[in-house]
Amino acid sequence: MKSDIEIARSVELKKIKEVAQSIGMPYEEIENYGRYIAKVPEDLLDEEKLKKSKLILVTAITATKAGIGKTTVSIGLALGLNKIGKKAIVALREPSLGPCFGMKGGAAGGGYAQVLPMEKINLHFTGDFHAITSAHNMIAALLDNYLYQNQSKGFGLKEILWRRVIDVNDRSLRSIVVGLGPKSNGITQESGFDITPASEIMAILCLSKDNVDLRRRIENILLGFTYDDKPFTVKDLGVAGAITVLLKDAIHPNLVQTTENTPAFVHGGPFANIAHGCNSILATKMAMTYGDYVVTEAGFGADLGAEKFYNIKCRKSGLQPCLTVIVATAQGLKMHGGVSLDRIAEPNMEGLSEGLRNLDKHIRNLRSFGQTVIVAFNRFATDTDEEMELLREHCAELGVGFTINSAFAEGGEGAVDMARLVVDTIEKQPSKPLHFTYKEEDSVQQKIEKVASQIYGASVITYSSIARNRIKLIEKMGITHYPICIAKTQYSFSADPKIYGAVDNFEFHIKDIVINNGAEMIVAIAGEILRMPGLPKDPQALHIDIVDGEIEGLS
């Protein structure tokens, strides 16, 4: 089979205005970024029209380092829905340069189920990530300058919360010292870098309903505390207007197309293990304005992405998914069944059967939100009929729909059965109204403990002294009503990345809490999760090159 990039280059792309016109979008309103990419202005969104659209969430079992294939399944489902005559659009997150040049090599789908042009989407795209990086670091520079210029007046901050960001995996930047050298270089102080998908600006962009809301949220960003314990925000800095200007184009959703010219919105890119893991509300609602069926995904396993999709994104936007599709692979199930990573591609019915407990736990969790669930088996070439039949029988026992996704190898034709099952399930047994894990009026600790116990399976939740002090600050600020966003490993229900399967009755430790006052959520950091990843021993960057004028190594 051809490589992803070879398949991508073989597709005859439509001009992006033709793609827009195919879904009834006034193409003269969109802003071209070349021939095949466009920005769509927010005023094309129609709240009344989108109420008629059917929203489908794609999530997955607990992740493997090779991934489970949510994006490929999401794109494949949209292709399949269009194959059976439905007007479907897919809404996805933008890839980060960090993983693309680190572990993954790309995040635009795979095989014959990709969003295109994949090279541009995987690289600089429309510059949204760079705009977010610039806006975030502009705040850092302006804050440092404010402190430098006002130190002679006795002004200072007892604690500075605002770090810097860059869209590169760089462990050396996790903790740094700035302002070294002569006094004219600024105030010497500790700082550090997170990766851009962990930026509060990224979360704000993805949760804002328009430019006015964007500016309001930027004003509310908490930068630190004064010596008399008063919050110091971007509004106090007086630069919210300038930061909004840097993001004026980035807030508009990006329109592209799939390998079969299906419209796709790709916008925003927070990670689900360190942020809320969903594409922008604006992009999802824009897709729902113009599509009868909209497929979206949330990052990593359902314990991370889906939980935050419901408890944060849907709670704040009013979105109500009609159905949730959970993606499973034979290799992923075998890993969770205790099979060693170097043997998961080999047939192992016992390991596969044992790994089903991980799937079952995710299904129980999804049903607790009121969701109707179907299982999509993402087929690999090494999978056997016996393995697929075992999973089919297991789903039948659970009363859960089961389908096989072959879109990677066959495009839309390989997702027709999945599309039919999705349509039939939505018509006969749509999801109930969302039931959230916690109430807004719950305390911060109650919210953390409900997610940790009910979704993850923890029996004991502990807090560092730093986390407890942060909770006291949150109570003092009167923002306990914010939803919580737990940052933890994507490889386990627990905070230990080496514990696979369906672990229960473990201790769950909250190491720190970050107050995202602009994004209006509380980020609780569990275990040893890092907001700035490092590069692997063999980074994908070693395999990315330009050969005869064409990019190689992206996938």
WOMOPE-V321487 format. One record per backbone hydrogen bond with DSSP energy under -0.5 kcal/mol. CO is the residue of the C=O (numbers start at 1). NH is the residue of the N-H. If there is no record, write none. Layout:
co=CO nh=NH
co=CO nh=NH
//
This chain:
co=3 nh=7
co=4 nh=8
co=5 nh=9
co=6 nh=10
co=7 nh=10
co=7 nh=11
co=8 nh=11
co=11 nh=13
co=15 nh=18
co=15 nh=19
co=16 nh=20
co=17 nh=21
co=18 nh=22
co=19 nh=23
co=20 nh=23
co=20 nh=25
co=21 nh=24
co=25 nh=27
co=26 nh=29
co=27 nh=30
co=30 nh=32
co=31 nh=39
co=35 nh=16
co=37 nh=33
co=38 nh=255
co=39 nh=31
co=39 nh=41
co=40 nh=253
co=41 nh=44
co=42 nh=45
co=46 nh=50
co=47 nh=51
co=48 nh=51
co=49 nh=52
co=50 nh=53
co=53 nh=55
co=54 nh=294
co=55 nh=322
co=55 nh=323
co=56 nh=296
co=57 nh=59
co=57 nh=325
co=58 nh=298
co=59 nh=327
co=60 nh=302
co=64 nh=67
co=69 nh=73
co=70 nh=74
co=71 nh=75
co=72 nh=76
co=73 nh=77
co=74 nh=78
co=75 nh=79
co=76 nh=80
co=77 nh=81
co=78 nh=82
co=79 nh=83
co=80 nh=84
co=81 nh=86
co=82 nh=85
co=86 nh=88
co=87 nh=292
co=87 nh=293
co=89 nh=295
co=90 nh=265
co=91 nh=297
co=92 nh=267
co=96 nh=100
co=97 nh=101
co=98 nh=102
co=99 nh=104
co=99 nh=105
co=101 nh=541
co=102 nh=540
co=105 nh=555
co=108 nh=115
co=109 nh=108
co=110 nh=113
co=113 nh=110
co=114 nh=259
co=116 nh=257
co=117 nh=121
co=118 nh=122
co=119 nh=123
co=120 nh=125
co=124 nh=127
co=127 nh=131
co=128 nh=132
co=129 nh=133
co=130 nh=134
co=131 nh=135
co=132 nh=136
co=133 nh=137
co=134 nh=138
co=135 nh=139
co=136 nh=140
co=137 nh=141
co=138 nh=142
co=139 nh=143
co=140 nh=144
co=141 nh=145
co=142 nh=146
co=143 nh=147
co=144 nh=148
co=145 nh=149
co=146 nh=150
co=147 nh=151
co=148 nh=151
co=150 nh=153
co=150 nh=155
co=151 nh=154
co=156 nh=227
co=159 nh=161
co=159 nh=225
co=161 nh=163
co=164 nh=194
co=166 nh=168
co=166 nh=196
co=168 nh=170
co=170 nh=173
co=171 nh=174
co=173 nh=193
co=176 nh=191
co=178 nh=189
co=182 nh=185
co=183 nh=186
co=189 nh=178
co=191 nh=176
co=192 nh=164
co=194 nh=166
co=195 nh=198
co=196 nh=199
co=199 nh=203
co=200 nh=204
co=201 nh=205
co=202 nh=206
co=203 nh=207
co=204 nh=208
co=206 nh=281
co=210 nh=214
co=211 nh=215
co=212 nh=216
co=213 nh=217
co=214 nh=218
co=215 nh=219
co=216 nh=220
co=218 nh=221
co=219 nh=235
co=221 nh=223
co=221 nh=234
co=223 nh=161
co=223 nh=162
co=224 nh=232
co=225 nh=158
co=225 nh=159
co=226 nh=229
co=230 nh=226
co=231 nh=233
co=232 nh=223
co=232 nh=224
co=233 nh=237
co=234 nh=238
co=234 nh=239
co=239 nh=243
co=240 nh=244
co=241 nh=245
co=242 nh=246
co=243 nh=247
co=244 nh=247
co=245 nh=248
co=247 nh=251
co=249 nh=252
co=253 nh=40
co=254 nh=256
co=254 nh=266
co=255 nh=38
co=256 nh=264
co=257 nh=116
co=258 nh=261
co=262 nh=258
co=263 nh=90
co=264 nh=256
co=264 nh=266
co=265 nh=92
co=265 nh=267
co=267 nh=280
co=268 nh=94
co=271 nh=275
co=271 nh=277
co=273 nh=488
co=277 nh=299
co=278 nh=270
co=280 nh=284
co=281 nh=285
co=282 nh=286
co=283 nh=287
co=284 nh=288
co=285 nh=289
co=286 nh=290
co=287 nh=291
co=292 nh=54
co=293 nh=89
co=294 nh=56
co=294 nh=296
co=295 nh=91
co=296 nh=58
co=297 nh=279
co=299 nh=305
co=301 nh=304
co=301 nh=305
co=301 nh=306
co=302 nh=307
co=304 nh=308
co=305 nh=309
co=306 nh=310
co=307 nh=311
co=308 nh=312
co=308 nh=313
co=309 nh=314
co=310 nh=315
co=312 nh=316
co=313 nh=317
co=314 nh=318
co=322 nh=431
co=323 nh=57
co=324 nh=326
co=324 nh=374
co=325 nh=59
co=325 nh=327
co=326 nh=376
co=327 nh=61
co=328 nh=378
co=329 nh=333
co=330 nh=334
co=331 nh=335
co=332 nh=336
co=333 nh=337
co=334 nh=339
co=335 nh=338
co=340 nh=343
co=340 nh=344
co=341 nh=344
co=343 nh=346
co=348 nh=352
co=349 nh=353
co=350 nh=354
co=351 nh=355
co=352 nh=356
co=353 nh=356
co=354 nh=357
co=355 nh=358
co=355 nh=359
co=356 nh=360
co=357 nh=361
co=358 nh=362
co=359 nh=363
co=360 nh=364
co=361 nh=365
co=362 nh=366
co=363 nh=367
co=364 nh=368
co=365 nh=369
co=366 nh=369
co=366 nh=371
co=367 nh=370
co=369 nh=435
co=370 nh=432
co=372 nh=324
co=373 nh=401
co=374 nh=326
co=375 nh=377
co=375 nh=403
co=376 nh=328
co=376 nh=378
co=377 nh=379
co=377 nh=405
co=380 nh=383
co=384 nh=388
co=385 nh=389
co=386 nh=390
co=387 nh=391
co=388 nh=392
co=389 nh=393
co=390 nh=394
co=391 nh=395
co=392 nh=396
co=393 nh=397
co=394 nh=398
co=395 nh=399
co=395 nh=400
co=396 nh=399
co=401 nh=375
co=403 nh=377
co=404 nh=406
co=405 nh=379
co=406 nh=410
co=407 nh=411
co=408 nh=112
co=410 nh=413
co=411 nh=414
co=412 nh=415
co=413 nh=416
co=414 nh=406
co=415 nh=419
co=416 nh=420
co=417 nh=421
co=418 nh=422
co=419 nh=423
co=420 nh=424
co=421 nh=425
co=422 nh=426
co=423 nh=427
co=424 nh=428
co=425 nh=429
co=426 nh=430
co=434 nh=436
co=439 nh=442
co=443 nh=447
co=444 nh=448
co=445 nh=449
co=446 nh=450
co=447 nh=451
co=448 nh=452
co=449 nh=453
co=450 nh=454
co=450 nh=455
co=451 nh=455
co=451 nh=456
co=452 nh=457
co=452 nh=458
co=457 nh=505
co=460 nh=462
co=460 nh=508
co=462 nh=510
co=464 nh=468
co=465 nh=469
co=466 nh=470
co=467 nh=471
co=468 nh=472
co=469 nh=473
co=470 nh=474
co=471 nh=475
co=472 nh=476
co=473 nh=477
co=474 nh=478
co=474 nh=479
co=475 nh=478
co=479 nh=482
co=483 nh=522
co=485 nh=524
co=486 nh=488
co=487 nh=526
co=490 nh=63
co=495 nh=497
co=495 nh=528
co=496 nh=499
co=498 nh=500
co=506 nh=459
co=506 nh=460
co=507 nh=509
co=508 nh=462
co=508 nh=510
co=509 nh=511
co=509 nh=527
co=510 nh=464
co=512 nh=525
co=514 nh=516
co=514 nh=523
co=515 nh=517
co=516 nh=520
co=516 nh=521
co=520 nh=483
co=521 nh=516
co=521 nh=523
co=522 nh=485
co=522 nh=524
co=523 nh=514
co=523 nh=525
co=524 nh=487
co=524 nh=526
co=525 nh=511
co=525 nh=512
co=526 nh=529
co=531 nh=195
co=533 nh=170
co=536 nh=539
co=539 nh=542
co=540 nh=543
co=541 nh=544
co=545 nh=547
co=545 nh=552
co=546 nh=548
co=547 nh=550
co=550 nh=547
co=552 nh=545
//
